[in-house]
Amino acid sequence: MFVSDIATDPLWADYKHIALEHGLRACWSFPILTHGRKVLGTLAMYHREPRQATMRDLMLVDLVIQTAALVIDRERAQETLRRVAPMEGPSPVSA
């Protein structure tokens, strides 16, 4: 979601007074997705002046989002391994 000017965007109609009081004028929000397209979270960027995202902005955000998704996926996999490992117990010895 891209809001280039919080003061005039209808999506912010009910909350713009709060954002504007804190000097926030633009907001961009991006989903953080797994490879399977499951939503892990969002990344929101706020700016103190109304502005559109540039190609450079989008490339930087894409890099950050991909990195965040990898870190989140890895942490979840490690947590699963930590939970499963105690359940396995010692391996049977073959004769």
C-alpha positions as CSV (number, residue, x, y, z in Angstrom):
1,M,0.0,0.0,0.0
2,F,1.4,3.4,-1.0
3,V,0.1,6.6,0.6
4,S,2.1,9.5,-0.9
5,D,0.3,12.2,1.2
6,I,-1.4,11.2,4.5
7,A,-3.0,14.7,4.7
8,T,-5.1,14.1,1.5
9,D,-5.4,10.3,1.2
10,P,-8.9,8.9,2.1
11,L,-7.3,5.7,3.7
12,W,-6.0,8.0,6.4
13,A,-9.1,10.1,6.9
14,D,-9.8,8.9,10.4
15,Y,-6.2,8.9,11.6
16,K,-4.4,11.6,9.7
17,H,-4.6,14.0,12.6
18,I,-2.5,11.7,14.7
19,A,0.1,11.1,12.0
20,L,0.3,14.8,11.1
21,E,0.8,15.8,14.7
22,H,3.9,13.6,14.7
23,G,5.2,15.0,11.4
24,L,4.4,12.0,9.3
25,R,3.3,12.8,5.7
26,A,3.7,9.6,3.7
27,C,3.4,5.9,4.4
28,W,4.3,2.8,2.4
29,S,3.5,-0.7,3.7
30,F,4.8,-3.9,2.2
31,P,4.0,-7.5,3.1
32,I,6.8,-9.9,4.1
33,L,6.0,-13.2,2.4
34,T,7.3,-16.8,2.5
35,H,8.2,-18.6,-0.7
36,G,4.7,-20.1,-0.4
37,R,3.2,-16.6,-0.4
38,K,2.2,-16.9,3.3
39,V,2.2,-13.5,5.1
40,L,4.9,-13.4,7.8
41,G,4.4,-9.7,8.7
42,T,4.7,-6.2,7.2
43,L,7.3,-3.5,6.8
44,A,6.0,0.0,7.0
45,M,8.0,3.1,6.1
46,Y,7.0,6.6,7.1
47,H,8.3,9.9,5.7
48,R,8.2,13.4,6.9
49,E,7.3,14.8,3.5
50,P,4.7,13.7,0.9
51,R,6.5,11.6,-1.6
52,Q,6.2,8.7,-4.1
53,A,8.5,5.7,-4.0
54,T,11.3,5.7,-6.5
55,M,12.7,2.7,-8.3
56,R,15.7,2.9,-5.9
57,D,13.3,2.9,-2.9
58,L,11.5,-0.2,-4.2
59,M,14.7,-2.1,-4.9
60,L,16.0,-1.3,-1.4
61,V,12.6,-2.4,0.2
62,D,12.6,-5.6,-1.9
63,L,16.1,-6.5,-0.5
64,V,15.1,-5.8,3.1
65,I,11.8,-7.7,2.7
66,Q,13.6,-10.8,1.2
67,T,16.2,-10.7,3.9
68,A,13.5,-10.4,6.6
69,A,11.6,-13.3,5.2
70,L,14.7,-15.5,5.1
71,V,15.6,-14.6,8.7
72,I,12.0,-15.3,9.9
73,D,11.8,-18.6,8.0
74,R,15.2,-19.7,9.4
75,E,14.3,-18.9,12.9
76,R,11.0,-20.7,12.6
77,A,12.8,-23.8,11.2
78,Q,15.3,-23.7,14.1
79,E,12.5,-23.4,16.6
80,T,10.8,-26.4,15.1
81,L,14.1,-28.4,15.3
82,R,14.5,-27.4,19.0
83,R,11.0,-28.7,19.8
84,V,11.4,-31.9,17.8
85,A,14.9,-32.9,18.9
86,P,14.0,-33.8,22.5
87,M,11.2,-36.0,21.3
88,E,13.5,-38.2,19.2
89,G,15.7,-39.6,22.0
90,P,18.7,-41.7,21.3
91,S,18.9,-43.7,18.1
92,P,18.6,-47.4,18.2
93,V,21.9,-49.2,17.7
94,S,21.9,-51.8,14.9
95,A,23.6,-55.1,15.5
